[in-house]
């Protein structure tokens, strides 16, 4: 049989105070001396009482929760998200920044996706990583007045002021410069197909930098089997003049690509230098190890949380360090 939940009046009787004093102890309203607060909290612990945070949030028009929508997580297996450094590091930094200012961070499903729970709409604000072009979630948040922060732009609306810059063009420049410094003269780009800034802006900058007659672009969907990276390696080697440098955006594809190059007798980095666009455990555990971009997920997580907190609490003076965009973890695949 389920035990009946204790009430605020039960706590007041146990602590020998009024129900108003109990309410003020947990809400922070009014003035309750520290000794009385300690007695009230001890009584609440003994009785298993806790405030109704949902009701309290409704009264204050704020629940104290920030939602996080990881756009690439839609359709992905949890292991795919965990294996990439970016997502857990981003979420951890955003959560700690939020917690330091009285908010919890909760990973939520995109509520505009069919059959997804509507949990996100209960949050005080939402952080969205990698919004897609013409993003329906952004449109819904604007229509409903939901405060939000985007990490990366919606390519259809580059003027949105609520965006944390992910510096895709700068990162692409750093990668191409690094490959050039390591001797690559014919660089191929293996890029994903999701309509997000990370893909579209990378390809745009690549085409701005590389002469038209030397451009080699392969598009490989992100959520396919890793062997697609091996197929990309075969396609590159089948060219009349194969590349001597590859910028491969995702870690699954980069590792499979390097494994296939090595299996076919291509020396990495002597014959082909390879850089991955996002670091992950698998890139440090392969042979040769693979040079990768440090996307600065912790700094971006802090920035995103701080930006949203400033929208929720305009009086909040909150500054966080800027990311060091374009940092490369140089490893064996480029001669590191």
N, C-alpha and C positions, 0 to 999 in steps of 0.2 A: 504494500500500500504506500502511495506517495505521501511524503511528509508535507504538511501544510506550511507554506512559506511564511516566515516571520515578517511582521509589519513594523513600520516606523514607531508605532505606539508600543509594541513589545520591547523595542530597543530603549525607548524613553523610560519605561517602567524599570527595566533592568539597570539602566544607568542612573536612575533617580533624577531625571531632567524632563523638560517639556519636549513634546514632539517638534516644536519649532526649533529648539536647540539642536536636536538630531538633524533636522533638515538643513540648518545653517552649517553644521559641521561638515556635511557631505557636499553641499552646494558651494560653500565659500562665501555665501551671503551673510550679512550681519557680522557680529563680533562674538566669538566664543573663545574663552581663555584656553591656553594649551592643555592644562590639566583636565578640564572638562572634555575637550576634544578627545584626549587619550582615553578617558573613561567611556565616552560614547563609542569610539571605535572598538575598544575591547569588548563592550557589550554586543556590538554588531557581529564581531568575529565569533563570539560564543554562540550566538543565535543563528549564525549563517545568513545574516541579513546583508543585502547589498541594494543600493538605490536602483530604481528602474531607469536605466540610462536612456532608453528609447523615449519614455515619457518626458524625462528631463530635457532631452534634446529637442523634442517637439515644442516644449514651452520656451526654450531659448532660441528656437529656429536654427539649432546647430547641434550635431551629434558628436563632433570631435573626431570624425573619421575622414580620411582622404582615400579615394579609390585610385587604384593603379591598373590601367589597361595596357597589357603588353600586346600590342597589335600582332607581332609575329607568332604569338602563342596560339592564335586561332588556327585550329586544324593540326597543330603540332603535338607530338607526344611529350609528356613532361620531361623525359630524359633529354630530349633535344634542347630544351630550354636550359636545363641544369648543366649540360656539358659545355655550353658557351659561357665564357667568363662574364660577358656583358650583363646578362639579365640578373643573376643573383647578386652581383656586385652593385648594380644600379639600384635594385630594390632595397638592398640592405642599407645603403647610404641614404636613400630617400626616407626609409622608415626611421632611421636614427635621427635625422634632421627634423622630421615631423614630431617624433616623440619628445624631443628636447623643447618643443614649443606647445606641448599639450594636445597633440593630435596622434591618432593611430593611423598607420598605413595598411590598407587591405587590398590584396590582389583580387580584382573582380573581372567577371566576363564582360565583353562588349555587349551592352544591353540592346543594341540595335540588330544583333544577329538573331535569326529565327530560333525560337525555343530556348534562348539564353535567359537565365534569371535576371530580374530587374534590380538586383542588389545595388548596383552602381548608383541608381537614382536616389538612394537613401543617404549617400555620402554628401559631405559639405562641398566637395570639389573633386575633380578627376584629373589625373595625369595620364596622358596618352603617349606612348612611345611609338615612333614610326607611323604617323598617320598616313593613310592611303590617299591618293588623289581623289578629290570630290568626296571626302570622308563623310559618310552618313552620321557617324557619331558626333563629329564637330557640328554639323547642321542641327542635330537634335539638342546638343548642349546649348547652342546659341538660342534656339527657339524656346528652350525651357529656362533660360537664365542661369544655367549651371556654370559656376566658375571652373575654368580649366587651364591647364598648361600643356603644350605640345612639345615633344622632344623631336625636333625635325619638323619641317614645314609640310603642309598640304600643298603639293605642287600647283594646284588650281587656285590657291590663295596665298601667295608668298608674302603678302603684306600683313598677315595676321600678327598683331602685336604680342600675343601670348605664346611665344615660341622660344625655346631654348636652342641656341645655334649649335649644330653638330659639326659645322666647318668641313663639309664634305669636299668642297673644291680644294681647300688647303691640304687636307689629308691626301687627296689624289696627287696633288703637286709633290708632296713629300715622298710618296711611294715612287712616282715616276722618276724623280730626281735620284732617289736611292738606287733604283735599278740601273739608271744611267751611270751613276758613279761606280757601280759594280761591274760595268762593262756591257750591259744589255743595250742593244741598238735596235732591236725589233721586238716591241713589247705587245703582248696580247692581253685583252681584258676578258675575264670570265665572270659575268655579272648575273645577278638574279633577275627574276621577272616580276616580283611584287612591285606595284606602282607606288613606291615610297622614295623619299629623297635620297636615301643611301644608294639606291640603284640608279635612279634617273640622273641625279646630279653627278654621280661618279662617271657615268658614261658620257654625259655632256662635257665634263671637264677633260676627260680622256680625249674626246674628239677635238676639243679646242687645242690640246697640246700636241697631239700626234698628227703628222701629215696624212692627208686623206689616203694616199697610195700605200701607206704603211699600217693603216688601222686594221686590227683583227679583233672582232668582238663576237664572243659566244654567249648566248643567254641560256642559263640553266635554271629551271624552277627550284626554289629553295626547298620545298617539301617533297623531295623525291629521294630515292635511294642513293647513298653515297657513291655507288658505282657510276653515277652520271659524271662524276669528276674524272673517272678513268676514261669514259667515253670522250670527254672533252680533251684529254691528253691525246687520245688516238686521233681526234679530228685535227688537233694542232700539228701533230707529227705528219699527218697526211698532206699538209700544205706543200706547195712547190718549194717555198722557202719557210721552214718552220721558225717560230719565234725563238729568241734567246732569253726572253724574259716574260713572266706571266704575273699579272695581278689578278688573283682569284678571290672573290669577295667572301665566300662562306668557308668555314673551317672543314666541314664534311667534304666538300668538293676539293678543297686545297690538299687535304691529306691523300684522298684517293688519286688525285692528279699526280702528286709527287710519287706515290707508290707505283703508279703505272709507268711513269717516265723511267724510274729506276729499273723496273722489271723489264723494260724494253731496251735497256742498255744505255740510256741517256744519263749522262753525269750531271748531278745537281750539287753544286751550282756551276761547275765548269762549263757545261753546255747550255743549261737553262737555269736562270735565277728565278725564284718563286717567292712572292709575297702574298700573304693572306690578309683580307680586309678586316678581320676580327679575331682576336686571340682566343685560344681555348686549350684545355688540357691536352687534347689529342695532338696539337701541333708541337707541344713540348715533349711528347712521349714517342714520337715517330723517329725514324732514322732515314734521311737526315732530319734534324729538327727544322721547323719552318718559321721563317721571319714573319712577323705579324704586326698589324696596327694595334696599338693600345688605344681603344676608343674612349678612354677616360670615363668609364661607367660610373665610378664613385663620385667624381666631380660633377658629372651630368645629373646624377641622382640628387645630389645636394642642391644643385642649381634649380632643378625642376621643383623640388619640394619647397625651396625658399621662395620661388616665384609665385607658387600657388598660395603659400601661407601669407605672403604680402597682399594678395588679392582678398583673402579671407579676413585678414587683420591689417587694415591699411595703416594703422599706427605702429605696426611692428617694424623695428629697425633691425633687419636681418641681412647680413652680407656673408657670402661664402666664397671661397677661393675659386678662381676661374680655371677651367681645364687647360692642360698643356696639349692642345690639339696637334696632331701630326707626329706624336711620339711613336717610334718604331721599336719593337723588341727584336733586335737583329740576331739571327741565328744562322745555322749552317746552310740553309737553302739559298742565302745570298752571300755566303762566305764569311759569316759572322763567327 
